[in-house]
């Protein structure tokens, strides 16, 4: 095939976005120009690559196959560019990471310190939930992922870099706020504000309660940690959160940590990527930076 990189890049954008309009915006081209490039590519290959049904775009079988190879081609080209840049020293480069929403309470401090050390590296940060992080890992869509317990069933490299303690929080005037060594079973009498199913924090909490034979009474489910803190402050129940997320609330006495037996739940934060993945110079530098510096940075105010 005598296809060009330009045609392949246009097709890859349409195949990823499943939209000619969004692909055109991404590539800063007109929609007719995008359609023409895809049509020329289909004529050259001799097979339809995309089907348009109404306003929706679908990949044909040939389109799915070419999309796979196009993605691999551009990954290889990007890797080659970064390797060649590394021969000049880490003066430039790109770093694309995704982090769990709870990690974002300290991720900016990590990224700021890393950027000071490597000012020429361009950083992209995605903050999302556990389900999306797993999908990013499945599809090898990010250089590195920072998250709680890594998923099983995927071929991953996962290295712990910092402790992550989960504690029980309450509003300051809660009846249990002044008690000490609260029996774990006492939590069975309380209602909780929970993260959504699939959340790493929720999974750890559910395992911990099940191990102690205590049923969780759920008053409300929230998709963000900030919403949980606000709900607990409003007296809608207790919550279980990472200590990294409540520094300000503890300092201002908007929330308190309950002294409950068998708490905190001891967990770890992990830096995760696909096993066998060749890390770019920027990703490798960030990987080493996190393992070496994150613990000390955690002692500072985030």
Beta strands, then each sheet from edge to edge (+ up, - down):
strand 1: 50-53
strand 2: 56-59
strand 3: 93-100
strand 4: 121-128
strand 5: 144-147
strand 6: 156-170
strand 7: 191-195
strand 8: 217-222
strand 9: 239-242
strand 10: 256-257
strand 11: 265-274
sheet 1: 1+ 2-
sheet 2: 4+ 3+ 5+ 11- 6+ 9-
sheet 3: 4+ 3+ 5+ 11- 6+ 10-
sheet 4: 7+ 8+
end
